Amino acid sequence: MTERRPRLLYLAFYFPPSRASGVYRPRATANRLTELGWDVTVFAAPLPFLYDTIGSVDDKLMETVDPRITLVRPDLNRFVWQTDLREYSRFRGAFPQLAQSLYAWGQKHVFPEHYASWGRDSVRRALRMHARRRFDVVLATGNPYSSFAAAWLFHKLTRTPYIIDYRDSWTLDQFSEEPMFDEDHPAWRWERRVLRSAANSLYVNDAQRAWHAERYPRAADRMMTVLNGWDADTLPQSAAPPPAARATTDGHAPRFSFVGTVTDKQPIEELIEGFSRARAHSDMRAATLNFYGYFGFFQGTDNKLRKRFAAAAEAAAEAVTAQEVGGGAAMAEQAAAAEDAEADEQLLAPGVHRRGPVSKTALADVYQDSDVLVFLNGGGRYVTSGKIFEYMAAGRPIVSVHTPGSAAEELLRGYPLWFNPGGLAPADIAASMVAAAKAAAGLDERQAAEARAYADRFERNVTLEPLVGRLDELAARRRGAGG
C-alpha cells in the first residue's frame, strides 16, 4: 500500500476569486503544497459575500487555483453589512433593537470580529470532515482573525496542531505603529490564547515578528519570518529591457506605472506633485503615470480617492511655477491638461491616467509595457507590500514613494535599479523619477538580467520553504503518533 498524502486544513477567508491584497499568499501556498503531494482543503469566504456584499472579485484568478484543491465555503452572518430591510431575518425584522443588542454582546463576550460566524461554521464543517478522514495540520491566515480562533478551537477538540500566519497584524496598527485596541479589549486575550497553543506563528518581516515576540515572550521561540514573494506562474521567465530602451527613435515618452490597489493610506499628494515637477524636465514633458488596479478594497471608496487625486492635481499645479514648467507656453499646456483631467474621468491629473483593474494573470504585459515602476506605499517598518516582489521580478527601475523606514527598504537595498528619494519631498521624488527614466532608456539585457537574478531569491517557492519544511515536520510527527 502507498502511504497516504499528508492532509492540510487551510483556513483562508480571502481566497480566489477574491481580489483582496492578501489573497495571493494563500493561493500560492495552497498550490505549492498540492504540487508537493499534500491533500489540501481550503475554507474560504462565501461567494455571495465577495460578489454582492463587497463586490471584490477577480474571476480570472480562480483559474490559477490547482483543481486538486478541495474548496469549502462556510457560512457567514452578514448582519453588519445588511443595509436593505428585505435582507433582515424574521427575528431581526420583528425585534431590531434586541437583535442589535445580541449581536453586540457576541462581539464583546464571544469573539470581537464581524467574521466570527464564519469561524464557528468552519469548526463545525471541519469536525465533520475530520471524523471521516483526519487532518494532519491546520494552517490559518489572518485577516480575518476568526480563522485563528477556529484553528485554536479545532485544536482543542481534536489535538490537531496548527500554524497561524499573520499576513497583517491583529493588534498592532501597522501604519500608526501603535496598539490597535485599548488594553482591556478582548482581542488581546484571544491573541494570547491563540499564540499559546499554536505550533508556530508566521510574520511577513522581522520587525513584525519582533513586535509580537516582545509582546508575547512565551511564544517567541515558535515565531518565524516567512517573506512574501512573486509568483512564477503569473510573470515571464526572464526580464527584458523596458520600452524606453527598445525605442528606435528619439522622443519616447517615459511610462511610469503603479500596479496595485490605491488606498487612503498612501501619499498620493506627494506623488502627484513630484510627478508634476518631473514633467518640467525637457525629456519628461510627455511622460505618463499610469495606475493599474482598483481604487479601494470595497464598494464606495472610489469617489473619495478620486477627489483626493483631483485636489492633489490642483495643489500640484499651484506649486509648480511658470519657471519650473518652462515658461508661459508650458504653463498653458499644464492648464489645458488640467481641464482635460476634469472632462475625462480616466485622466486623474495632467499625465496621470487611471487604466483600471488588471487580473493578476495579465500583469506580465503591464510590466513589459512600463519603463519605470512606482512603489507608492503608506506603510512603515511593519509593512512589506507583496507588490514589491513583483516589481523587482519585472526587472524595471523602481522609484520609492513612501516614508523612510519602510520594511520594503531592506529588500530594495540590494536591488540594482532602486531609486530612493529618501523621503516624501516632491522635489526629491521628481529627481528620482527623472533619474529612473534616464536609467530605463539606457537599460540593456545584462542589467535587466542582473535585476531579475536578485529578484529570483524571492520567488514564492523559495520564500515558502521554511513553512513547507515545518508543515512536513508537524504532519510526520502527527502521523507517526497515530493521530
N, C-alpha and C positions, 0 to 999 in steps of 0.2 A: 504494500500500500504506500502511496505517496503521502508525505507529510502535508497536513492542511496548511493553507496560507494563514499568516497572521492576520487578525481581524481588527480593524480600527473603526471606532465611532468618532466621527468628526462633527463637532457642534460649531457650525459656521453659518450664522444667520445670513450674513451678506455673502452670497454665492451666486454665480451666473443663474439667470440673466440680469441680476442686479449690476448696476454700473458704479456702485459706491467705490470710493478710492481703496477701501480695504478688501475688495473682492479678489484682487489679483494674487495675493499671497496664499489664501486658502485654495484658490483654483489650481495654482501651480503645485502646492503641496499635495493635494489630493491626486492630481495627475501623476506626480513623481512617485508617490508611494504605490499607486496602482501599477505603474510601469515596473517597479521593483518587486512586484509579486504580492503586494498586500491586497486584502479584500477590504475595500473602503466603503463605508456607508456615511453619507453626509446628511446632516439635518440642517435645513436651510429655511429661509423666510417663505411664508405662503405667497403664492403668486398674486392674489388679489391685493395684498399689501404693496407689493412692488409696482404693479400696474395701475391700480386705482387710487391707493392712498397717497403714495409719494411720487408716482409717475417717474420712476428712475430705473430704466432698463437699457440693456444693450443686447438685443436678441442674437446678434452675430456671435457674441461671446459664448453663448450657450453651446455653439458648435465646436468650441475648443475643449469642452469637457470630455474626458475619456468615457466612452459609453459603458465601460465595465463598472463604473461607479454607481452604487445604489443611492438614489436621491430621494429623501423623505422630507416632507414639508409640514411640520407640526402646526397646529392651530395657534392663532394669536388673537386675543381680545383687543379689538381696535377701539376700545372705549374712548380713549383720549383723542383719537383722530376723527371721531364721528361728529360731523357738523350738520348733517341732514337728519331731521327728526324721523324721517322714514327709515333710517338705518337703526334706530333705537330698538332694543329688545322690548318685549311687552312689559317687563318689570321696570325698566328704566323709563319707559314712556309713562307708566302709571305713577311711579314714585321717583321722579328725577333727583330730588334732593337726597333721599335715602340712598339711591344708587351712587350718587357722587360721594356721599359720606363713607359708604362701604369701600368704594374704590380707594379713597384717600387713606382709609385705615389700613388697607392692604399694602399700600405704598410705604407706610410708616412702620408697620409692625411685621410684615411678611417679607417683602423684598422691595427695595427702593428703586424700581425701574419700570417703565411702561411695557417692557417686553417680558415681564415676569410670567405671564400666562403661557408664552411660547416655551419658556424654560420648564414649566410644570408639565406641559404636554409632551415635551421632549423626553422627560424622565419616564412618563407613562409608556410612551411608544418604545423607548429603548429597553425597558424592562421586559416587555412582551417579546421583542426580538431576541434579547439576551437569553430568555428562557428556552427559545428554540435552538439558538446557536450562539455560543458565548462570544462576547467581545473580549479582546485581549488588552486593549489600551483605549483610553478616551483622550482626544485632543480637542480642546475648547479654545476658540479665539474670540476676543472681545475688541470692540464693542459689537452688540450689546453684552453686558456683563452677566445677564441671566444665564448665558452659556456657561460661565464659571460656576454659578450656583448649581446648575443642572449637573455638571460634571462632579461637583462635590457630593451632591445628594445621591447620585448614581453610585459613586464610590462607597458611600456609607451603607448602601443597601446591598451591594454586590462585591465589594472589596476590589473592584477593578481599578488599577492605577490610572491616574490622569495627569496630563500636562496642560497648563494654561498659557496661552500666547497673547501677550499684550501688544497688539498692533498699535493701540493707543493706551494711554494711562487712564485708569478708572478714577483715581482720587487726586491726581495731580493735573492742574490746568497747565498743559504744556506750552501755552502761549504766554500767559502771565507769569508762569513758573511759581505759582502759589498753590496751596492746597485747594482742591475743588469744593470741599464741603467744610462746614463747621465741625469741631471736634466731636460733638455728640451725634453726628449724622450716622444712621445705620450702615452706610456704605463702608465705613471704616471697620466695623465689627464683621461684616460679611467678607471683606477683603482679607482680614487677619485669619478668619476661619478657613477660607479657601486656600490661602497660601500655606497654612499649617499642614494641610493634608495632601497637597499637591506633590507629585513625584518631582516635578520641575516647573519653573515658570520661565517664559521666554520674553526677551525685550529686543527692540529693533536697534538700539545703540547702547553704548556703555554708560552714558550719562543717565539714561532712563533706568538701567539696571542698578546703578549706584544709588539713585534716589530711593528706590524700593528696598535695597539692601540696608540702607541706613534706617529706614522706617520700620522694617521687619527683619531684624538681625537673625532671628531664629530660622528664617527661611533662606538666608543669604547664600548658604553653601549649595543650594539647589537652584539658584538663579543662573540663567545662561543668556548670552547675547547671540541672537541669530539675525544677521542682517537681512534686509530685503535684497532684491536683485532684479535683473532684467530677464525676460523670458525669450528663449531662443526660438520658440515656435511662432513668435509674432514679429521678429526682426530679421533682417537679412544676415547671412553668414559672415559677411565682411562689410566694412565701411568704405564707401567710395568718396572721392573728393566732392565738395559741395558744388552747386550750380555756378557760383561765382568763379570757382577755379576752372570750370569746364567751359565758361563763356568764350566764344571765339571772337567777339567784337568788344570794343570798349563801351562803357556806358551801362553795364549790367547793374540793375537796381538791387542793392543788398536786400535779402529776405530774412527778416528776424521772425522767429516763431516761438510762441508759448504753447505748450501742449499740456492739457490737464484741466482741472476744474478751477474756475475763478471763485474765490471766497472773500468774505468781508474781512478776513484776517490779513490779506495780502496788501503790500504797499503800492497800491495802484497809482496814487497821485505822483509819487516819486518816479515811478517808471515812465508815466506819460510825459512828465516834464523832461526827464532825462532823454527820452527818445526825441522829443521836440527839439531839444538843444543839439542832439547828434545830427539831426537833419539840416542844421545850419552849415555843416561841413560840405564843401563843394562836391565830394564824391557820394554824399549821403542824401542829396536833395530829394531823390525819388525812392528812398528806402521805404520798405513797408514792414509793419509789425503785425503779425497775424496771430489771432487767438483761436486755437483749435480745442474745442471742448465745451462743456456746459458752464453756465453761469449759476453757481449754487448747486447744492445737492438735492434740494427739494423744490416742489412747486411753490411759486410765489416770490422767490428770491431774485428772479431775473430782472425785474424792473428796478429794484433797489440798486443792483450792481450797475445797471446801465446808467442810472442817474449819477453814480459816482464817477463813471468814465466821462460823462458829459461835463460834470463840474471840474474834473481834472483837466480836461481839454481846454476849458475856458481859462482856468488858472494858469495853465502852461502857456497859452497864447499871450497872457499879460506878462508873464515872467520873461519870455523870450523877446528881447528888444529888437528894434529895426536893424540895429547894427549887427546883432548876433545872427540874424537870418539873412544878412547880405543886402540890406538896404530896402528902399521902398517897394521895389518890384517884387522881391521875395516876400515882403510883408503882405502884399496884396495876394500873392499865391496862398499864403497861410490863411488869410481871411476867407478866400474863396473855398479852400478846403474845409474850413470850419463850417461854412454854410452847407457844403455838400454833406458833411457829417450829420447835420441836423435833418437833412432831407432823406438820407439813406440810413435806415436803421442798422445796416450791417457795417457802416462806417462809424466807428466809435470816436475817432478823433482824426485830425489830419495824418494820413498814412497808416492809421491803425484800423485794422479790419477784423470783424468777427466772422470766422469761417464756419462756425458751428461744430457740433459734436462729430467725432470720428470714431468708429469702432476700433477697438484695440487690434483687431485683425487687419485693419487698413493703415495702421500707423507708420509702417515702413515707408510708404510713399510720401507721407508728410515729412518725415525726417530727411529723406533723399532730396526733397524739393526745397529744403531750408538751407540757408547759408550759416546762420548763427541761431543758437537756441538760448532763450531767455529763461533763467531759473528764478521765477517770481515766487517767493516763499514767505509766509508770515510767521514761521516758527523760529525757535531759538535752539538752544543746546539739546533739548529733549525731542526735537522733531527731525526725523530723517525722511524726507519725502521719497516715496518709492520711485517717483518720476526721474530723479537724478540718475538712477542706474541706467534707464533707457537713454537718457541724454548722452551719457558717456559712451554707451554702446553704439550710438549713431555716428560717433567719430567727428563731431562738429565742435567748433568753438562754442563755449558756454559763458554767458555773462550772468553773474550773480546779481540779483536784486533782492536783498534781504538784510536784516540787521546783522552786525558782526557776531560771531559766536555760534552760528547755526551748526547743528550736528553734521550737516552735509559738507561743511568745510573740511572736516577730517578726511572725507573721501575724495573731495576735489583737489586737495593739496597735491596729490601725486598725478593728477590728470594733466597732460601736457598742453591742453588747449583751454585752460581755465583763465577767464578774465574777471578779476575781482576788483570792484570799485572800492572795497574796504569799508563800505557803509552805504547810506541812502542819500548822500548829497547828489542832487540831479546832475551837477556839472561832472562829478566823478563817474556817474553812470553813463553819461554821454561819451566821455573819453574812452571808457571801456568798450562801448558799443562801436565806436569808430575804429578802435584798435582791433576788435574782433572781426569786423567786416573786412579790414585790410588783411588780416591773417587768413580769412576764408578764401579771399581772392588768390592768395599765393600758396594755398594748401596743395601738397602733392600726395600721391598714393602712399609713399613711405610714411609721411606724417599722419595720414588718416589711419594707416595700419598700426602705428605706434599707439595712437589714442585708443583704438579698438583693443589692442593687446592689453592695455591697462584695464579696460573695462571687463575683459574676459574673466578676471578673478572674481567678479561679482555676478557672473551668470548664475541664474537661480539654482540650478542643480548643485553648484559649488557651495553657495551660501547655505543651502539646506542640509548639507552633510552632517553637521553636529546634531540637528534634530532627528534626522533619519537614523543615525547611529544610536541615539538614546532610545528611540521608539523600538528599534530592533532588540535592544538590551532588555527593555521592560517586557516586551512580548515573549522573548525567550524565557525570561525568569517566570513569568506568569504561566506559561505552558509547561515549563519544567516542574512547576509546583502542582500541576494538575488542575489549575484554576480554570 
